[in-house]
Amino acid sequence: MNSGPIIQVRGLRKIYRVGKVDVPALRGVDLDVPAGEFLSIVGPSGSGKSTLFHVIGGLTPPTSGSVVVDGRDLAAMTDAARTRLRKRTVAFVFQKFNLLPNLTARDNIAVARYIAGMDSKPDPAFDEILRLLGIGSRLDHKPSALSGGEQQRVAIARAVVNHPAIVLADEPTGNLDTENSKAVLEVLRDLNQRLGQTILMITHNPEAAAYGHRTVHMRDGRIVE
């Protein structure tokens, strides 16, 4: 792993307004993530895990505090610049696979390259990604013909096809059985080890968290250990 943090969070607070009531989701979070780390973030529902991910990914603005991603301060960026960051530097994997049902696996992956403005030339690293994910023989199938584990691996391929430096995975095994969960977690670990991608993973499962280099625990909007 490289020595410098690719993600640096300082004094991060997020307050949601619900009617006339302020609901704090983050209460002063500090976090450094070195480049190339696989970090697991665990905590009960409502602990602020997903809000932290959405702020780091530039999807939600913080109430106060700072987030620096790959050397760029999100608060100083325009909306267009944050969009480019999500297209090229930060990728998301969610509990729901969010595949387009009328497209094959291959075309679901290709959509990500099109949205990011990538050219259509063959990518020499793509075969390695498919090999790691084990879906090379399933590319011409639509999501309805794929198992849950295969669909999540297609979603991961779609996330990493543009070689993002950071992958944010929010409960990526939440809809999977034990066998498929293990396969997906091994894929994430392989991507981290072989391609050097920084991975932040939310999970409620201690066994899943153990796949990371380090585990951070959250409770009530704070990092507690």
C-alpha atoms as one frame of an Amber mdcrd trajectory, in Angstrom:
protein
   0.000   0.000   0.000   1.081   3.559  -0.626   1.851   5.693   2.415  -0.367
   8.743   1.832  -4.105   8.801   2.546  -6.256   8.695  -0.560  -9.240   9.653
   1.621  -8.950  12.172   4.456 -11.980  13.131   6.553 -11.833  15.803   9.253
 -14.549  16.952  11.667 -17.295  15.636   9.411 -20.825  16.457  10.493 -24.111
  15.885   8.698 -27.470  17.044  10.029 -30.741  16.224   8.302 -33.775  18.433
   8.830 -36.915  16.358   9.452 -39.842  18.730   9.821 -38.717  21.098  12.570
 -36.272  18.635  14.090 -32.535  18.405  13.389 -31.375  14.800  13.137 -27.584
  14.389  13.325 -26.272  11.545  11.153 -22.548  12.280  11.547 -21.138  13.882
  14.694 -17.535  14.833  13.993 -15.913  11.972  12.073 -12.147  11.871  11.467
 -10.785   9.167   9.171  -7.663   8.528   7.102  -7.638   5.776   4.474  -4.257
   4.964   2.918  -4.197   4.259  -0.811  -4.623   0.544  -1.443  -6.307  -0.280
   1.867  -9.335  -2.565   2.183 -11.268  -0.931   5.038 -14.380  -2.449   6.596
 -16.850  -0.145   8.351 -19.298  -1.807  10.718 -22.034  -0.578  12.988 -25.753
  -0.904  13.732 -28.464   0.572  11.560 -28.539   4.340  11.957 -24.898   4.587
  13.019 -24.044   6.866  10.065 -22.204   4.347   7.865 -24.167   4.990   4.674
 -24.190   8.754   5.223 -20.395   8.677   5.540 -20.173   6.772   2.248 -22.491
   9.176   0.463 -20.467  12.166   1.650 -17.120  10.580   0.706 -18.529   9.701
  -2.715 -19.730  13.250  -3.317 -23.399  12.248  -3.384 -24.355  14.201  -0.238
 -22.849  17.504   0.976 -21.742  17.615   4.611 -23.080  20.159   7.072 -19.526
  20.922   8.180 -16.062  19.433   8.108 -13.889  18.460   5.161 -13.426  15.518
   2.814 -10.356  15.235   0.599 -10.472  12.442  -2.009  -7.407  11.660  -4.091
  -5.960  15.057  -3.210  -9.126  17.009  -4.047 -11.268  18.859  -1.517 -14.873
  18.008  -2.332 -16.142  21.301  -0.926 -13.997  23.244  -3.399 -15.267  21.305
  -6.415 -18.140  22.237  -8.698 -21.053  19.854  -9.201 -19.601  18.960 -12.597
 -16.205  18.184 -11.060 -17.796  15.943  -8.430 -19.675  14.147 -11.192 -16.387
  13.533 -13.026 -14.919  12.237  -9.773 -17.708   9.665  -9.523 -17.231   8.657
 -13.157 -13.493   8.132 -13.020 -12.119   7.997  -9.456 -14.862   6.660  -7.157
 -17.123   3.699  -7.956 -20.090   2.359  -6.012 -21.331  -1.175  -5.367 -24.664
  -1.454  -3.576 -26.713  -4.176  -1.921 -29.156  -3.964  -4.827 -27.467  -4.911
  -8.079 -29.172  -2.139 -10.114 -28.551  -3.891 -13.443 -30.558  -2.848 -16.495
 -32.892  -5.836 -17.060 -33.097  -5.556 -20.856 -29.338  -5.522 -21.388 -26.895
  -8.414 -21.290 -24.169  -8.533 -18.672 -21.691  -7.354 -21.302 -23.832  -4.340
 -22.202 -24.492  -3.490 -18.535 -20.725  -3.259 -18.086 -20.275  -1.294 -21.326
 -22.782   1.325 -20.158 -20.343   2.390 -17.438 -17.599   3.033 -19.991 -20.013
   5.004 -22.169 -21.205   7.181 -19.269 -17.611   7.884 -18.277 -16.759   8.926
 -21.833 -14.300   6.078 -22.299 -13.514   5.031 -25.854 -14.614   1.666 -27.237
 -11.106   0.308 -27.801 -10.370  -3.048 -26.154  -9.096  -2.700 -22.615  -6.228
  -5.125 -21.937  -7.088  -5.142 -18.215 -10.713  -6.128 -18.870  -9.918  -9.817
 -19.396  -8.094  -9.837 -16.063 -11.144  -8.286 -14.379 -13.429 -10.906 -15.932
 -11.058 -13.667 -14.852 -11.037 -12.407 -11.268 -14.829 -12.116 -11.260 -15.430
 -15.478 -12.954 -18.181 -14.211 -15.267 -16.517 -14.478 -18.683 -18.918 -17.211
 -19.802 -22.001 -15.283 -18.608 -21.519 -12.009 -20.484 -24.224 -12.660 -23.078
 -26.916 -13.432 -20.508 -29.456 -10.934 -19.203 -29.786 -10.414 -15.433 -32.861
 -12.653 -15.204 -30.710 -15.590 -16.324 -28.007 -14.933 -13.727 -27.838 -15.978
 -10.098 -27.705 -13.337  -7.383 -23.988 -13.863  -6.966 -23.395 -13.541 -10.709
 -25.470 -10.353 -10.837 -23.429  -8.816  -8.021 -20.203  -9.773  -9.808 -21.486
  -8.071 -12.963 -22.286  -5.007 -10.840 -18.727  -5.088  -9.486 -17.326  -5.397
 -13.020 -19.406  -2.392 -14.052 -18.011  -0.457 -11.083 -14.342  -1.246 -11.720
 -14.198  -1.341 -15.536 -13.021   2.283 -15.643 -10.193   1.537 -13.173 -11.416
   3.751 -10.312  -8.930   4.357  -7.532 -11.643   3.871  -4.888 -14.531   1.409
  -4.623 -17.292   2.125  -2.079 -19.240  -1.068  -1.369 -22.402  -0.646   0.703
 -23.517  -4.047   2.098 -22.457  -5.798  -1.150 -23.433  -9.226   0.205 -26.698
  -8.165   1.826 -28.869  -9.954  -0.758 -26.701 -13.066  -1.092 -26.527 -16.476
   0.549 -23.413 -17.640   2.386 -21.727 -19.253  -0.613 -22.258 -16.309  -2.942
 -21.314 -13.854  -0.187 -17.965 -15.585   0.216 -17.373 -15.525  -3.545 -18.124
 -11.783  -3.791 -15.929 -10.961  -0.791 -13.063 -12.948  -2.301 -13.514 -10.998
  -5.539 -13.279  -7.687  -3.678 -10.164  -8.893  -1.872  -8.587  -9.993  -5.170
  -9.361  -6.631  -6.793  -7.722  -4.920  -3.853  -4.651  -7.153  -3.865  -4.078
  -7.501  -7.606  -5.291  -4.174  -8.971  -4.442  -2.033  -5.940  -7.882  -0.455
  -5.645  -8.781   1.149  -2.327 -11.968  -0.462  -1.016 -14.287   0.828   1.698
 -16.968  -1.699   2.581 -19.983  -1.259   4.835 -21.118  -4.483   6.441 -22.986
  -5.656   9.511 -21.315  -9.074   9.303 -18.095  -9.559  11.339 -17.043 -12.445
   9.067 -17.339 -10.183   6.022 -15.494  -7.370   7.803 -12.584  -9.746   8.416
 -11.773  -9.684   4.686 -10.487  -6.126   5.118  -7.101  -5.009   6.390  -8.738
  -2.953   9.134 -12.176  -2.549  10.703 -13.674   0.746  11.885 -16.704   0.641
  14.188 -19.371   3.356  14.107 -22.138   4.175  16.539 -24.434   7.201  16.775
 -22.634   9.063  14.004 -19.177   8.605  15.478 -16.217   6.298  15.024 -15.919
   4.485  18.335 -12.906   2.245  17.630
